[in-house]
Amino acid sequence: MMKKRNFLVGLFLGIAIAGGLCFLYLPVMIEKPSFLLGFLACLAIVSLLFISVLIWKRQSSGTNANSKIFVSSFLVLAGLLIVFLLFRLSELFKTREHYQQLHIAQQAELIESIRLSGLVTLMSHVMDKIDDELQNNPKRNLSDETIARIAALSYSFKSHMHTEGDTSSATKLSPERGQLLLMISKMNIDSGTLKKIMGQSSFSGAVMRDADLRNANLTGADLEGADLQGAKLQDADMSDANLRSANLWGANLNKANLTGADLTRADLRWAELNDAGLQRADLYGANITSAQMRRADLSGADLQWADLNGTFMNESILAGANLFRASLKRAQLGKSDLSNAKLTLAILTEATITEANLTGAELTGVFVAEKNWPELLNEWHVTGANEIQSRFKIAEEKSRNPSQYHLEKIKD
């Protein structure tokens, strides 16, 4: 009976081990080293427990304490050895996985470099075609076929994670699109042809840091997410351009035409926008901290939730602009035109508004630093001061910030 039971137990264990080994060699399990390690750990623990029970039962009948201590010590050491081996196996799996990922990345870079080399060759052919057409055409315009080639080439350049020096960008960028746009902008192409190129091509994510684009015609260009940090864009025509989330940090946009441009959530910190035309521009959520916007025309612009802290906006035109929830802390608004502007819940603490025009401005909920702010408007020679004093007052309800007060409408 005992022999029969031992035979059945051995047969069961043999089948279980053989089935487990076959299961581990399945392709799905090989690709999942964490599951493999867990399975091996469970198998080792179950085997150790099974052996320990068998040894303990045999030693329990008439053996001394020293024998039991020896068996217990052996089992503990065996368990520690199994844990150590599993740990080393885990490290080997991690190392192998790391090298596999590295190899895959290297292969991907190799494929991308081969693809880009082919596209660069194609771009060279397209540029040669453009040169030939321009030399034989005094009007400096291009055929529809060449324009279509330029558009196709721009879409062929894929945006990817861009690394410059020791830093990498969190957004996907395309240096090749930047090079293509720079070359086109320097070719003195007819404005009608340029409008067609910009309308059919995509330069989103283009990298043009510190690029010289003075007087460039970029009307209607798709520059969403482009990196134009420190770019020279004086007198450039960027009307109706798509500059959503573009990086224009420190860019020189003096006298640039940005009429109707989409600058939603664009980064314009420390940018120069003196005398720039931004009529009806969309600057929703844009970061314009410490920028220079003297004499800029922002009439009818959307500046909701924009950050204009410390911005120089002296003599700027903001007539009819939407500044809902905009932050204008320490902004310089001397002699600026804010007539009919919507400043609901805007922050004007420490803002300079000397000789500004606030006629017809909506000031409900505006945050200010002075408790007698409405009375100070006369001292600051603000146009429309009497109208504001008759329509608004400092709210009796205190602001959450003890150093701030907010305006409320006077009930009729």
PAKE-60139 format. One record per atom (N, C-alpha, C): residue in one letter; x, y, z. Coordinates in steps of 0.1 Angstrom, whole numbers, plus 5000, padded with zeros to 4 digits. Each point is the difference from the previous one (the first is absolute). Layout:
% residues N
AXYZ;...
% end
This chain:
% residues 412
M500849885000;M499250125000;M500950135000;M501050005009;M500950115001;M500850024986;K500449894994;K500750014988;K499150064989;K498749955000;K499150054990;K499750155001;R499950055013;R499850145003;R501250084995;N501249965004;N501250074996;N500150014985;F499649894993;F500150004985;F499050104995;L498850015005;L499050104995;L500550145003;V500650025012;V500550145003;V501150034991;G500949914997;G501150034991;G499650034986;L499049924995;L499450024987;L499350134999;F499350045010;F499350135000;F501050114999;L501150005009;L501050105000;L500750014986;G500349884994;G500750004987;G499150074990;I498749964999;I499150064991;I499950165002;A499950045013;A499950145003;A501350084996;I501249945002;I501250074997;I500250004985;A499749894993;A500150004985;A499050104994;G498750005005;G499150104995;G500450145003;G500650035012;G500450135003;G501150054991;L501049914997;L501150034991;L499550034986;C499149924995;C499450024987;C499350144999;F499350035011;F499250125001;F500950125000;L501249995006;L501050115001;L500650034987;Y500049904991;Y500650024987;Y499150064989;L498850025005;L499050074990;L500550144997;P499950054988;P500550134996;P499450125009;V498849985004;V499450115008;V500750015014;M500449885005;M500650005014;M501550054999;I500649974989;I501450044998;I500150154999;E499050074994;E500050144999;E499650075013;K499649925010;K499650065013;K500949945011;P501250065002;P500949955010;P499550015014;S499250105003;S499550025014;S499149885004;F499249964990;F499149885003;F500949875002;L501049994991;L500949885001;L500650005014;L500550115005;L500750005013;L499049975011;G498850054999;G499049975010;G499649855000;F499949944988;F499749864999;F501149925006;L501350034997;L501149935005;L500150015015;A499750125005;A500050025015;A499049915007;C498750004994;C499049925006;C500349855000;L500649964988;L500449864999;L501149965010;A501050095002;A501049975010;A499550005014;I499150095003;I499450005014;I499249875002;V499149974991;V499249875001;V500949885001;S501049994992;S500949895001;S500849995013;L500450125005;L500750005013;L499149965011;L498750055000;L499149965010;L499749855000;F499849954988;F499749854998;F501249925005;I501250044997;I501249925005;I500150015015;S499850125005;S500150025015;S499049925007;V498849994995;V499049915007;V500449865000;L500549954988;L500449865000;L501249975009;I501050095000;I501149985009;I499650015015;W499150095003;W499650025014;W499249885005;K499249944991;K499249885004;K501049895003;R501049984992;R500949895002;R500950025012;Q500350135003;Q500950035011;Q499250005013;S498750025000;S499250015012;S499949875008;S500149894993;S499949875006;S501349965007;G500250035013;G501149955007;G501350064998;T500150124994;T501350064998;T500250115011;N501250045002;N500350105010;N499950144995;A500150095010;A499850154997;A501150054990;N501249955002;N501150054991;N499749974986;S499449894997;S499749964986;S498950104994;K499050035009;K499050104995;K500650144998;I500950045009;I500750134998;I500850004987;F500649894997;F500849994988;F499150014988;V498949935000;V499150004988;V499450144999;S499650075011;S499550144999;S501050094995;S501249995004;S501150094995;S500249984985;F500049874996;F500249974986;F498950064991;L498749995005;L498950064993;L500150154999;V500450075011;V500150145000;V501150044990;L501149935000;L501150044991;L499649974985;A499349894998;A499549974986;A499050114996;G499150055009;G499150114996;G500750134997;L501150035008;L500750124997;L500849994987;L500549884997;L500749984987;L499050014988;I498849955002;I499050024989;I499650154998;V499950075011;V499750144999;V501150084993;F501349965004;F501150074993;F500149974985;L499749874997;L500149964986;L498950074992;L498850015006;L498950074993;L500350154998;F500650065010;F500450144999;F501050024989;R501049914999;R501050014989;R499349984987;L499149914999;L499349984988;L499150124996;S499450065010;S499350134997;S500950114994;E501250015006;E500950104995;E500549974986;L500149874997;L500449964986;L498950034990;F498849985004;F498850034992;F500050154997;K500250085011;K499950154998;K501150054991;T501249945001;T501150044992;T499749964985;R499549884998;R499749964987;R498950094994;E499050045008;E498950084995;E500650144996;H500950055009;H500650134997;H500850004987;Y500849904997;Y500749994988;Y499149984988;Q498949935002;Q499049984989;Q499450144996;Q499650085010;Q499450134998;Q501150094993;L501249995005;L501150084994;L500249974985;H500049874998;H500249954986;H498850054991;I498849995005;I498850054993;I500150144997;A500450085010;A500250154998;A501050034990;Q501249935000;Q501050024990;Q499549964986;Q499349894999;Q499449974987;Q499150104995;A499150065009;A499150104996;A500750134996;E501150035007;E500750124996;E500749984986;L500549884998;L500649974987;L499050014989;I498849945002;I499050014990;I499650144997;E499850085011;E499750144999;E501050084993;S501349975002;S501150084994;S500049964985;I499849884996;I499949964986;I498850074993;R498950015007;R498850064995;R500350154998;L500650075010;L500350144999;L501050034989;S501049914998;S501050034990;S499349994986;G499149924999;G499249994987;G499250134998;L499450055011;L499250125000;L500850124997;V501250005006;V500950124998;V500450004985;T500349894994;T500349994986;T498850054991;L498849965005;L498850054993;L499850155001;M500350055012;M499950145002;M501050084991;S501249944999;S501050064991;S499550014986;H499349904995;H499550004986;H498950104999;V499150015011;V498950105000;V500650144999;M501050035008;M500750135000;M500650034986;D500649904994;D500550034987;D498950034990;K498949935001;K498850034992;K499550145002;I500050045012;I499550145004;I501050104993;D501249985002;D501150094994;D499850014985;D499849894993;D499950014986;D498750084996;E498949985007;E498850074996;E500150155003;L500650035011;L500250155004;L500950074990;Q501149934996;Q500950074991;Q499450034986;N499149924996;N499350014987;N498750085001;N499750055012;N498750075002;N500250135007;P499950114993;P500350135006;P498950045011;K498849934999;K499050035010;K500249925013;R501049925000;R500449925012;R498949915006;N499249954991;N499049915005;N500349864996;L499349905006;L500349864997;L498749934995;S500349894993;S498949924994;S499249925011;D498849974998;D499249925010;D500749875003;E500649944990;E500749875002;E501150015010;T500850114999;T501150025009;T499550035014;I498950085001;I499450035013;I499549875007;A499449914992;A499549885005;A501249915005;R501150014993;R501249925005;R500550065013;I500050135002;I500550065012;I499049965012;A498750004997;A499149965010;A500149855004;A500249914990;A500249865003;A501349985008;L501050074997;L501349995007;L499850045014;S499350115003;S499850055014;S499349905008;Y499049924994;Y499349905008;Y500849875001;S501049994992;S500949885001;S500950015012;F500450125004;F500850025012;F499249985012;K500249895007;K499249975012;K500650075012;S499150045009;S500550065013;S500449895010;H501050025007;H500549905010;H500650075012;M500349925010;M500650065012;M501450064996;H500250135002;H501250064996;H501050025011;T501249974998;T501150025010;T501050104996;E500350105008;E500950104997;E501050015011;G501349974998;G500950005011;G499749895010;D499950045013;D499749905010;D498550005004;T499250094993;T498650015003;T499249954989;S498849945004;S499149954990;S498650075002;S499350024989;S498750075000;S498949905003;A499150055008;A498849915004;A499049994988;T500150104991;T499150004988;T500749944988;K499249964991;K500649944987;K500350124991;L501350004995;L500450104991;L500749954988;S500150084990;S500649964987;S501050104995;P501349985002;P501050094995;P499950014984;E499749894994;E499950004985;E499050104995;R498850005006;R499050104996;R500550145002;G500750025010;G500650145003;G501050044989;Q500849904995;Q501050034990;Q499350034986;L498949924998;L499250024987;L499450145000;L499450045011;L499350135001;L501150114999;L501149995006;L501050105000;L500550024985;M500249894993;M500550014986;M499050074991;I498749965002;I498950064992;I499950155003;S500150045013;S499950145003;S501150094995;K501149944996;K501150084995;K500150004985;M499049954993;M500149994986;M499350114992;N499550105007;N499350114993;N498949954991;I499249925005;I498949944992;I498850105000;D499250004989;D498850084999;D499149985012;S499350105005;S499249995012;S498849914997;G499450004988;G498949914997;G500449865000;T501249974995;T500649865001;T500249965014;L500650095008;L500249975014;L498749975008;K499050084997;K498749975006;K499549864997;K500249964988;K499649864996;K500849905007;I501350025001;I500949915007;I499649985015;M499850125006;M499650005014;M498749935003;G499150024990;G498749945001;G499949854998;Q501049954993;Q500049854997;Q501049925008;S501050075006;S501149935007;S499850015015;S500749915007;S500050005015;S501450025005;F500250105009;F501250035006;F499949995015;S499049925005;S499849985014;S501249935006;G500450055012;G501149945007;G501450044994;A500050094990;A501250044994;A501050065010;V501349974999;V501050055009;V500750114993;M499950135005;M500650114994;M500550105011;R500749945010;R500650085011;R501050104994;D499850135005;D500950114996;D500150024985;A499049954992;A500050024986;A499850144996;D500550044989;D499950144994;D498849994990;L498850055005;L498850004991;L499550144999;R500950105000;R499550144999;R499450024986;N498850075001;N499250034988;N499549884992;A500049885007;A499649884994;A498450004998;N499649944989;N498549994998;N499649865004;L499450005012;L499549875005;L498550005002;T499350074991;T498550025001;T499349865000;G499249975010;G499349885000;G500849885002;A501350015004;A500849885002;A499649925012;D500149874999;D499749905010;D501349985008;L500150075012;L501250005008;L499649955014;E499049925001;E499549955013;E501249925007;G500250045013;G501149945008;G501450024995;A500250104991;A501350024994;A500950075011;D501349974999;D501050055009;D500750124993;L499550135004;L500550124995;L500750085010;Q500549945010;Q500750075011;Q501150084996;G500050135003;G501050094996;G500150044986;A499049964992;A500050034986;A499850154997;K500650044989;K499950144995;K498950014990;L498950065005;L498850004991;L499550154999;Q500950095000;Q499650144998;Q499350024987;D498950075000;D499350044987;D499549874993;A500049895006;A499549884993;A498550004999;D499449954989;D498649994999;D499549865003;M499449995012;M499549875005;M498550015003;S499450084992;S498550015001;S499349874997;D499049975009;D499349874998;D500849885002;A501250015005;A500949885002;A499549925012;N500249874999;N499749915011;N501349985009;L500050075012;L501150005009;L499649945013;R499049915000;R499549945013;R501249935007;S500250035012;S501049935009;S501450024994;A500250104992;A501450034995;A500850055010;N501349984999;N501050055010;N500750124993;L499550125005;L500650134995;L500750075012;W500649935009;W500750065011;W501150084995;G500050135004;G501150094997;G500050044985;A499049964992;A500150034986;A499750154998;N500650054989;N499950154996;N498950014990;L498850055004;L498950014991;L499650154998;N500950095002;N499750144998;N499550034987;K498950074999;K499350044988;K499549884991;A499949895006;A499549884993;A498550014998;N499549944990;N498650004997;N499449865004;L499350005012;L499449885005;L498550015000;T499450084991;T498650025000;T499349864998;G499149975009;G499249884998;G500849875003;A501250015005;A500849885002;A499549925012;D500249875000;D499549925011;D501349975009;L500050075011;L501149985010;L499649945013;T499049914999;T499449945012;T501149925007;R500250045013;R501049935009;R501450014995;A500350104992;A501350024995;A500950065011;D501349974999;D501050055010;D500650124994;L499650125006;L500650134995;L500750075011;R500549935010;R500850065011;R501250074994;W500250125005;W501250084997;W500050044985;A499049974992;A500050044986;A499850154998;E500550054989;E499850144996;E498950014990;L498950075003;L498950024991;L499650154999;N501050085001;N499850154999;N499550034986;D498950084999;D499450044988;D499549894991;A499849885006;A499549894993;A498550014998;G499549944989;G498550004997;G499449875004;L499250005011;L499449875005;L498550025000;Q499450074991;Q498650024999;Q499349864998;R499049985009;R499249885000;R500849875001;A501250015005;A500849885003;A499549925012;D500249874999;D499549915011;D501249975009;L500050065012;L501049985009;L499549935013;Y499049924998;Y499449935012;Y501049925007;G500250035013;G500949925008;G501550024997;A500350104992;A501450024996;A500850055012;N501349965000;N500950055011;N500850124994;I499750125004;I500650124995;I500850075011;T500449935010;T500750065011;T501350084996;S500150125005;S501150094998;S500350034986;A499149984991;A500150044986;A499950154998;Q500550054989;Q499950144996;Q499050024989;M498950075003;M499050014990;M499650154999;R501050095001;R499750144999;R499450044986;R498950075001;R499350054987;R499549894992;A499849885005;A499549884993;A498550024998;D499549964989;D498550014997;D499449865003;L499349995011;L499349885004;L498550025000;S499550094992;S498650035000;S499249874996;G499049975008;G499249884996;G500749875003;A501150005006;A500849875003;A499349925011;D500249875000;D499549915010;D501249975010;L500050065012;L501049985009;L499549945013;Q499049914999;Q499449945011;Q501149905007;W500150015013;W500949925008;W501550024996;A500350114993;A501450024996;A500850055012;D501249975000;D500950045011;D500950124995;L499650125005;L500650124995;L500850075012;N500449925009;N500750055012;N501350074996;G500150135004;G501350084998;G500250034985;T498949994992;T500150044986;T500050154998;F500850054991;F500050144996;F499150024989;M498850075003;M499050024990;M499750154999;N500950085002;N499850154999;N499650044986;E498950085000;E499550064988;E499449894990;S499849885005;S499449904992;S498550014998;I499549944990;I498550014997;I499449875003;L499150005010;L499349885005;L498550024999;A499650094991;A498650044999;A499249874996;G498949975008;G499249894997;G500649865002;A501250005006;A500749875003;A499349925011;N500149875000;N499449925010;N501149955009;L500050065012;L501049975010;L499449935012;F499049924998;F499449925011;F501049915007;R500150025013;R500949925008;R501550024997;A500350104992;A501450034997;A500850055012;S501249975002;S500850045011;S501050124995;L499750125006;L500850114996;L500850065012;K500549915008;K500750055012;K501350084995;R500250125006;R501150084997;R500250034985;A498949994992;A500150034986;A500050164998;Q500750044990;Q500150144997;Q499050044989;L498950075004;L499050034991;L499850154998;G501050085003;G499950144999;G499750054986;K499050084999;K499550064987;K499449894991;S499749895005;S499449894991;S498550024998;D499549954989;D498650024997;D499349875004;L499250005011;L499249885004;L498550024999;S499750094991;S498650044999;S499249884995;N498849975007;N499149894997;N500749875001;A501149995007;A500649875003;A499349925010;K500049874999;K499449925010;K501149955010;L499950065012;L501049965011;L499449935011;T498949934998;T499449925010;T500949915007;L500150015014;L500849915008;L501550014997;A500450104993;A501550024997;A500750055012;I501349975000;I500850055012;I500850124996;L499850115007;L500750134997;L500850055011;T500349915010;T500850045011;T501450054996;E500350125005;E501350064997;E500250044986;A498949994992;A500150044986;A500050154999;T500850064990;T500150144998;T499050044989;I499050085003;I499050044990;I499950154998;T501150075003;T500150154999;T499650044986;E499050094999;E499650064987;E499449894991;A499649895005;A499449904991;A498550034998;N499449954989;N498750024996;N499149885004;L499150015010;L499249895004;L498550024998;T499850094990;T498650034997;T499249884995;G498949975007;G499249894996;G500549865003;A501149995008;A500649885003;A499249925011;E499949874998;E499349915010;E500949965011;L499850055012;L501049985011;L499449915011;T498949934998;T499449925011;T501049895004;G500350005014;G500849905005;G501550034999;V500450114994;V501450034998;V500750015014;F501249945001;F500850005013;F501050114999;V500050085011;V500950125001;V500749995014;A501050085002;A500850005012;A499550115010;E499450114994;E499650115009;E498550005003;K499850035013;K498650005004;K499250124995;N500750114997;N499450124994;N500350014985;W500249884993;W500350004986;W499250094991;P498649995001;P499250094992;P500350155001;E500350045012;E500350145003;E501450044994;L500949905000;L501350034995;L500150024985;L498949964993;L500050024985;L500150144996;N499450095008;N500150154997;N501550045001;E500649955011;E501450045002;E500949944989;W499649894994;W500849944990;W499650054986;H499150094999;H499550074988;H499549894990;V499249915005;V499549894992;V498750054993;T500049994987;T498850044992;T498849905003;G498950065004;G498849925003;G499949975015;A500850085008;A500049975015;A498750035006;N499350114996;N498750035006;N499049894997;E500049954988;E499149894996;E500249885008;I501349965003;I500349895008;I499650015014;Q500250125005;Q499650035014;Q498550005002;S499250034990;S498649995000;S499449864998;R500849914995;R499549874997;R500649895009;F501250025005;F500749905008;F500550055014;K500149915009;K500550035013;K500849885006;I500850035010;I500749895007;I499049915007;A500149874998;A499049915006;A500349995015;E498950005008;E500149995014;E500549865004;E499649904992;E500549865003;E501550004997;K500849955010;K501450004999;K500549894990;S501150024994;S500649904991;S500749905008;R500249884994;R500849905007;R501450045003;N500550094991;N501450065003;N499850135007;P500550015012;P499850125008;P500650134994;S500949984991;S500750124993;S499250044987;Q498949934998;Q499350034987;Q498550055004;Y499550084991;Y498650045000;Y499449984986;H498749995000;H499449984986;H498850094999;L499850034987;L498950094997;L498749934998;E498950075003;E498749954997;E499150114994;K499049974993;K499150104994;K499250065011;I499750134999;I499150075009;I498649974995;K499249955009;K498649974996;K499250134998;D499249994990;D499150124997;D499050025011;
% end
